Amino acid sequence: MNTCEFSSEVERLRGRPCYIMDFLPARVPPNAGGQFYNVENYILGHMDELGLRARITGVLLKLMCYCRVNTDWNGWRETPSPELVANAVKELLTSRSGTLNLLLPDDDALVVFEWDCMNISVYNPSENIKNLLSAIASSENLSWRRAIK
């Protein structure tokens, strides 16, 4: 697979059902009355101090133990090294820009971490992948749920 084919797969899978791993146990309703955006902005500026970067990195590395992963981070890579994935998360959060796409080619699924979302999106997960990621989310003290569009 080349970069162009990878991009086509990413676009196709982004149109499929999505689940997320999040530090919040449920979606915050628009009229909740809380300070979601203030809290979100604070957390984005303090990911290391609050341990969220380590938890996100932990999820992705644990997933790599169970699934074959490909990425387009800094060029097309089949089976990227753990260091590359950990450094990608660090770079995204340090530069406050970008997206890390991890394609699970054997499972026809896509895992996406975008620096400004504070969650990990998983598109088109099979039942096996849902069960695996639910357990991984729990091990990293994150919630696992279907995304609401």
N, C-alpha and C positions, 0 to 999 in steps of 0.2 A: 504494500500500500504506500502511496506517495502522499505528499502534503495536500494536494488537491483532492484526492480520494478521501483523505482523513476529514477535510473540511466538509465535504458532501455528507459523510457519515454523521458528523457532529450536527449539521443542520437537520438531517432526517430524524435523528434521535431526539433533538430538542422539541420536536413536534409530538412526541409520545408522552404517556403519563409520567408524572414527576413526583418523586418523594424527596423529602429533605431531612437532613440531620441538622439540628439547631440547638443552640444553648437555651432557648425558651421552650417550655413544654407544650405551648399551643400558639397559634397565630394570634397576634394582638389585633383586636377589632379596631377599625378606624375611630370609633367614638369611645374608646376605653377610658379616656380621661387621664391616663398616665403620661409619662414622659418618654415614650418609646424613642423618638428621634434624638432627644438629648442623651439618653442612655446609649443608644447605638453609636452616636458620634464619640462619646467618651470611650466606649469599648474599642472602637476602631483605632483610637489613639493609644490604647493601653493593652493591646492583645497579649504581649509578653508578660506584663505584670499580672494579668488576670488568668494566665495559663491557657488562653484560647488557641494561640498558635500551636502550642504543644499538643493540644487535643485534636486539632485539625490534622496536623502532621501524623499523629498517632493513628487516626482513622485511615488515612491514605496508605501508610506503611503496612498496617494490619491487613487491609484489603489486598495489597500486593503479595501477601503470603498465600492467599487463597486463589487469586485470579491472575490470569495473564493480562497485562496492562500495556497499552501503547499511548504515546503522547506526542503532541506537536510542540512541546516546550523547547524553545531554542533550536528548532529544526525537528524533523520527523525522527522518532525513536521508538523502536520496538523494545519492550522490556527495559524501561529506564532503570537506572540504579536508584537505590533508596536515597543516596545523597542528592541526586538530581531533583527528586520530588521534594525532599525536605528543603533544599535550597530554593526551589521554585516558590514554595509557600512563603518562605522568609522574604524572598525578593518581592513578591506580590504585596506583602504587608508593609515592607519597608518603603517601597516606591509608591504605595497607595494607588496602584493601577494594574490592570491586566486580569487575565483569566487563565486558569490551568484546566485543560480538558484531558481527562483520562478515559480512553476508550477501552471497554472490556470486550474484545472481539469474539471471544468464545461464548459470550452471554448476550450479545447484541444490546449492550447497555452503555451508558455514558455517565461519568462522574465529573461534576464541574465544581470548581471552587473559584469564586470571583471575590476579589479583595474586599469589596464593599458590601457583601451580603451577609457576612457572619454566619453563613451556613454552607453546607455542601448539598448540591442538588444531584439527584440520581434519576436519570431518564430511562424509561423502559426496563425497569428491573424485573427479572423473573421472580417467581416465588422463592427459589433458592437464594437469589441475591438479596431479596427483601429480608429473608430470615437471617442471612449472614450479616447484613448491614445493620439490622435491628440489634443484633447481639454486639456488634462492634460499637455502635452508637452508645449502647448501655455501658460498655466497658470504658468509654471515654466520658461518661457523664453527660451525654447529649441525648436529645429526644429524636425519635424517628417517627415521621408521619407523612401522610399524603399531602402534597402541596395543594393549596387552594388557589385557583387562578383568579 
